[in-house]
Each structure stands twice: as structure tokens, then as C-alpha cells.
Amino acid sequence: MLTDEDREVLRVFLASRGNMKDLERHLGVSYPTARARFDTLLTKLGIERAPAPASPSRLELMEQVARGEIDIDEALRRLEPTREA
């Protein structure tokens, strides 16, 4: 059963033709949070996402920034090596 929030995420995602940046702006959250909410929705719908691809190259990240898929802060975060606690 989908919650009202789930239905809103789905409505905005479909209305924006799958644009995650529009979903992010509408929800007023960061890109990773919007992505997590969408992934949760997919799981509830029984749709499994493909495993995450290997870390993108610097060029791929720059192209994503140019297309507006991610912002500069997100690109920089993805470039940082994973830090062990």
C-alpha cells in the first residue's frame, strides 16, 4: 500500500518526465534524499533497481553537472574517496 507521500513522489516524478532534479526541488530535499525516496517507492512497487554502476569518471560527473542531473557539490562528494570511520 502506498502512502500519500509515496503517491506524491510518483505524481511529481511522472509529471516531470522522470527528472530527478525536479523531484528534488519539489520535495525541498537534497538529490540523495530525493533519490532514496524514489528508490523506496520502487521497492514498494516491486521494482528492483539495477545494481549501482562503478563510480563515474570525472568526465562523466562533469557531463551530469552540465545536464543538470547533479549539482557541483554532489559531483565533488562523489569524487571524494570513501572514508572509513
LINCOR-V760865 format. One record per helix or strand. SS is the DSSP state (H for helix, E for strand). FROM is the first residue (numbers start at 1). TO is the last residue. Records with the same first field share a line. If there is no record, write none. Layout:
SS = FROM-TO + FROM-TO
//
This chain:
H = 4-15 + 20-27 + 31-44 + 58-67 + 72-79
//
